[in-house]
Amino acid sequence: MRSDYERIVDIQETIQHIEKYAIRRKEAFEKDELIQSWIVRHLQIIGEAASRLSEHFRKSHSEIPWSNIIGMHNILVHDYFEIDKSIVWAAVENELPNLKIHINKIIENKA
């Protein structure tokens, strides 16, 4: 079983994977189905990792909107054909940078 710390590192690495293609900006995301699939898949991974963190860990880091992250995961996985690309991009552009900051702080404090 993976530890909470290992899952946080997974989230950190997955954010880096998203950033690799998000840097191409919204226009590329809207036009390129492969970039859309890449980003959606990696957001799913973040949500899955978040859902498997212990309740204690999530409560200890309540500055992170875990329920929103897990909720997005559920939408991306279970309502795949109803995904709104503009909401996905808004999450990448507006929420992911804050998540990255918090995740990096958690990892730095652990080291």
Helices and strands as residue ranges (DSSP letters): H 4-22, H 25-31, H 33-51, H 55-60, H 66-78, G 80-82, H 85-90, I 91-95, H 96-110
